[in-house]
Amino acid sequence: MAISLPAIVANIAEPLLGLLDTGIAGHLGAPQFIGAVAVGAMMMNVLYWNFGFLRMSTSGLTAQAFGSGSHQAQVDTLERSSTIALIAGIAMVALQVPIRWFLLWLMAPSAEVSALAATYFTIVVWGAPAVLLTMSLKGWLLGMQDSRSPMIISIGVNVLNVIVSLIAVYSLDMGFKGIAVGTLVSVWAGVIYACWCVRKKFAKIASSLRLARAFNFKGSGRFFKVSSDIFVRCIFMLVVNLYFIRAGASGGDIVLAVNTMMQQLFHLYSYFMDGIAFAGEAVVGKYYGARDLSTMHRCVRWLFVWSTAITAIFVIVYCLFPHPIFALFTSQQQVVDVAMQYHWWCSIVPIVSMAAFVWDGVFIGVTASRGMLTAVATACAVFFIFYFTLPSSWGNHTLWIAFIAFLSTRSLVQTILWLHRWNKKYQ
């Protein structure tokens, strides 16, 4: 619980960035602003999701190194992941023009939304090196059983984003651009603090870091194997999320705005669940590295107990208060009215996705990256099978049914993999 509670708080803070941006955009006067934030944020997520291994593989491998007591393995993991993060972030900034063109072409929003999203992307992309390095550092800190520092980083970034965004939008009259400026300033402040945390709390390891050694990847085969599996997994996740945005955009700006709000509610739930999963990564990874398999399995059971309780709360809230929740996002009554036609999907999503979140944490802890890849690849195929075989007359409901099928398949496949492989192997 000492690890899970700060992790939950940290991940509650994470979606506030998207919730705040969506909320400010929703009160700027037109639904196009909400859609532009969704598309612009998705453009950045397209880039960041593919580097999700910077956090996940770093967390799992570091937790195992912590459990085994290997100081050098802890240092090596931090050096490798941080180096890759900085190189990738700088490349994103350098290639921002072709990347922006390609992503807008891929998502195909309306002309007005496209222009606004391009503005958002052009500003926020300069924070790419900071975001990727922060992902690496937070994963490493979590693996070192320190979930409080990532919590403070997440809260600090979001509080600063609130302050700077509101000042930029309203006091400085920057309008829509102010939302992006707030995001950019906050992520750079976050990475500075993350570096300070590593230096202060783990001074011995920080003093062992060597820039020259960071580019020596000898003996890093396991790191790249796990990372490559997670990288490909992220691509499958990206395909589904990109198509979800594109399909929603084809229904018009109102439907895009509605789907954006509903996805934000899913993200809010997912970050609660990721708090549990992150604790699973750290604790399961530690006991797996120490070969204390009995405690590891007990940890898995408790992860499901807490996850069930959290899921029940979200389902109840989403069932009872959909209209007030949607009204917080936008003052456009037309958007709220359309959202109410789909609100019950918000209550179903947590139920079918709970196990997937828990298993992701467990699989990362034991670095079972191939199982994670198998589950998402299968779920991706199921998503498109459902979407293209269901009647088109069902409209946006077809898209949400396909998304439900995607989440359900992830949960089911990972459960089967654990029961028939990992449980048998380690008990």
N, C-alpha and C positions, 0 to 999 in steps of 0.2 A: 504493500500500500504506500510505503514511503516513496516508491518510484512511480507508481501508477497515478496517484493523485496529482502531483505536479505535471505529469504528462497529459492528463486529462485537461487540466487548466490551460496548459500551453496550447492544446489543440482546440479548445473552445475559443481561444483568442485568435487562432489562425483564420477561420472563416470570417471574422469581423472585417478583414480587409476587403473581401468581396461583398459582404453585406453592406458595409459603409459606402463603398463606391456605387453599388447598385441603388442604395437608398438616396444618396445625393443626386445621382443621375435621374432617378425617378421623380425628383422634385424640381428639376430644371425646366420642366414644361412640356415635354413630348416623349412618347414611348421610344422614339429613335435613340434617345440618350441611354436608356436601359440596354437596348440591343447593342449599342456601340461599346458599352462597358463589357458586356458579355463576350462579344467578338474580340475586342482588344485583349481582354484577360485570357481568353482561350488561345489567342495567338501566342501569348507569352507562355501559357501552360503547355502548348505544343512543344516549345523548346525545353521547358523545364522538366516535363514528364519524362522525356527521353533520357534525362540524367538523374532520374529517381534513384538509380543505383548508388549515387554519391552518398545518399543518406542510408539506404537500406543495406547495401553490402557492407558499408563502413560500420554501421551499427552492429550487425550480426557478427562480423569478424572481430571487431573490437571487444564485444561482450565475451566471445569465446577466449580471446587473448587475456582478458581480465580474469576469467574463471580459471584459466590454466596458470596464471601468474607470469606470463611472458611479457616483460617490459619491452623488449625489442620488437615484438609483433605489434604492440600497441603503437610504437613510434612509426614503424613501417606503414601501417594502415593509414595513419594520419597524413604522413608525407605523400603517399600515392594519391589518396582521394583529393587532398587539397590542391595538388599540382594539376590534376586533371580538371578540377573545377575551375581554376583560374584560366587555363588554356582554353577550355570550352567557352567560358564567359566572354573572354576577349574576342574569340572567333565570332560569336553571335553579334557583338557590337560592330565588328568590321564588315560583316556580311548582312547587315540589317536591311539594306535596300532590296536585294533579291529575295530575302526571306519574307519581308513584308508583302511584296508583290505576290509571291507564291501562295502564302497563307490566305490572303484576301481572295485570290482566285479560287482557292480550294474551298473556302467557306461560302463564297458567293452571296454575301448580304446585299441589301438594297444599296443604291448609290449613296444615299444620305448616310446610312449606317456605316458604309465602307469608308467614307471620308473621315468621319469622326473616329472610327476604330484605328485608322492609319495614324491620326494625330496622337491618340493614346499610346499606340505601339512605339512610335518614334521617340517619345519621351521616356517611357518606362524601360525600353530595351537597354538603356545605358546603365541600368542597375543589374544586368545579367551577371557580371562577375561577382557582385556582392551576394546575389541570391544563391548562386551555385556554391560559393565558398561557405556560406552560412549553412546550406544543406549538409555539406560535408562535416562541418564542425559540430553541428547539432547531432548528427548521427554518431560521431565519435564520442561526444560527451555522454550521450545516452548509453552507448556501449560500455562506457566507464562507470555506469550506474549513477550518473549525475543527471537527473531529469529536472532539477530545479533551475539550472542555468538555461537550458532551452526554454523553460517556462518563462523566465524573466525576459529572455530575448524576444519571444513571441509577443508577450504582453507589451513590452517596450516599443516594438515595431508598430503594433497596432494603435497604441495610444498616441504615438508621435504622428502616425498617419492621420488619425482623427484631427489632431490639432493643425497640422500643416495643410491638410486638404480643405478644412473649413476656412482657414485663413486665406488660402489661395483662391478658393472659389468665391467667397463672399466679401472678404475684406479687401483683397487685391483685385477683385473683379476679373479673375482669369477665366471664370466660367468652367466649361467642360475640361479645359487643359489643367485646371487646378487639381482635379482628381488624380491625374497622372503625376503631377509634380509632388503631391503628398506621398504617393507610393514610392517614387524614386528617392526622395530624401530619407524616408523611413528605412528602406532596405539597406542603404549605405550606413546609416547609423547602427543598424542591427549587426552588420558584419564586423564593425569596429568593436562593438561590445563583445561579440562572440570570441574574437581573437584575444581580447583582454581576459575573458573568463578562462580560456585554455592556459594562458601564461600565468595567471594568478593561482588557479586551483591545481594545476599540474605542472608546476615549475620545473621539476626534474625532467619530465618528458619534453617540455617546451625547449629546455636547454639542450636536449639531445637532437633536435631537428636540424637537418643539414640540407641546404638547397641543392648542392651538387648530388647528394644521394637520392634526392627526390626523382631525378631523371634516370636512375638506375633501377630498371624494373626486373632485375634478376631475382628469381624466387617468388615472383608475384603471380604465378600461374593461377593459383586458387582465387585470388582477388579478381582477376580478369574473367575467370570462368563464371563465378557468381555474378559479377557485374554484367557480363554479356547476356546471361539468361534474363536478368532483370531488365536490361536494355531492350531486348526483343519483346519481353512482356509489356513494357511501357509503350512500345510501338503499337501493339494490338489494342491496348487501352486507349491510345491516342486515336486510332482509326475509329473506334466506336464513338468516342466523345466528339470527334470532328464531324462524323456523319450525323450525330444527334443534333449538333448545332446547325449543320447545313439543312437537314430535313426540317427542323423547326423554322429556319429562315425562309424556306420555300412556302411556308404557310402564311407569310406576311409578318409585318413588324409587331402586330399585337400578339400573335402566337409565339414569336421569338421572345418577346418580353415576358409572357406567361411562363414559358419553359425555363427562362433564366431565373425567375423567382423560385420556381419549384426545384430547380437544380441547386439553388442556394440553400434551400431547406435540407436537401439531401446532403450537401456539403457540411452543413452545420451538424447533422447527425454523424456523418462520417468522421468528422474531427473529434467528436466525443469518442467514437469507437476506436479511432486511431490512437487516442490516449491510452486505452486499454491495450491495444495491439503493441504500442511502443514499449509499454511495460513488459509485455510478453517477450519482445525482442531481447530486452536487456536481461530479464531474469531467466527465461528459457535458455538464452545463449550462454549466460554465466554458468548455469548448472550443467548444460551440455558440454561446455568446455572443461568443467571440473569432473565430468563423468558421474555426476550425482543424478542418475536417471529417475530414481523414485521421486525426488523433489521436483524434477522437471515435469513429470506427468501430473503431479498434484497441482502444479502451477497452471497447467493447461485446463484442468477441470475448473479451477477458480476463475480463470479468464472467462469461461462460458457463463458462470454464475453471475458475475458482475455485468457482463454484456447483455444478458437476458433482462436484468433489472433496468438497465439504461434504455434498452429498446422498448420496453413496455411503457416507460414514461413518454418517450417521443411519439409512440403510436397514439396514446391517449390525448396528448396535446394537439397533435395534428388533426385528430378526428373532431375534437371539440371546438377548436378555435381557428379554423382556416381563414375566415373572413377578416378578423382583426390582424392576423399575421400578414396576409397579402396587402392590407391597407397600410402597413408599416413600410412596405417597399415603394409604393407609388400613390400619388394623389389622383391618378387617372382612373376614374370609376369604370370606364370601359374595360380596362385591363383587369381590374379586380373581378368584374362580372364574368369575363371569359375564364379567368383562373379558377373560379368556383366550379366550373364545369369539369375540372380535372383534379380537384383537390384531394379526392380519396386515393389517388395514386401516391400522394405524399405519405400516407399512412401504411401503404403496402410495402414500399421500398425498404424501410428499416427491417421489416420482418424477414424478407428474403435475402437481405445482404449481410445480416449479422454474422453468420458463420464465416463468410468470406473474409471479413475484417479480422476476426480472431485468428483464423488459420494463417493469414498473411503474416501476422506478428510471430506466430509459432514457427512457421516455415523459415522466416528470416533468421530467427534465433538459432535454428539448427542448420542454417544455410542450405535449405532444400530448395534452391532456386529453380531447378528444373521442374519440380512439381508446381510451383507458382506459374511458370510459363505454360505448362500443359493445361492448367485450369483456365487461364485467360484466353489462350488460343482456341480452346473448345468453346468457351462462352462467346467469343467473338463470332465464330461460325454460327452458333445458335441465334445470336442477335439478328444477323442478316437473313437467316432462314425465316425467322418469324416475321421480320419487317416486310420481306418481299412476297410472302405467301398469304399473309392476312389481307382481308379486303381493304382496298384503298378508301372505300366509302367510310371507314371508321375514322379517317382523318388523323388528328394528333393522338388519338387513343392508340392507334397502331404503333406509333413510335414508343409510347410508354409501355405497352405490352412487351415489345421487343426488348426494351431496357430491363424490365422485370425479369424476362427470361435470361438475359445476360447475367444479371446478379445472382439469380437462382442457380444457374449452371456453375458459376464460380464456387458458390458455397458447397454444392453437391460434389463436384469433382475433388475439391480439396479434402472434404470429409472422407471420401472413399480412399484417396491416396494415403491419408493418415492411418485409417483403420486397417488397410490391407498391406501397408508397407512399413510405415514408421512405428506404429504401435507394436506390430509383430517383431520388428527388429530390435527395439530397445526395451522391451519388457521381458 
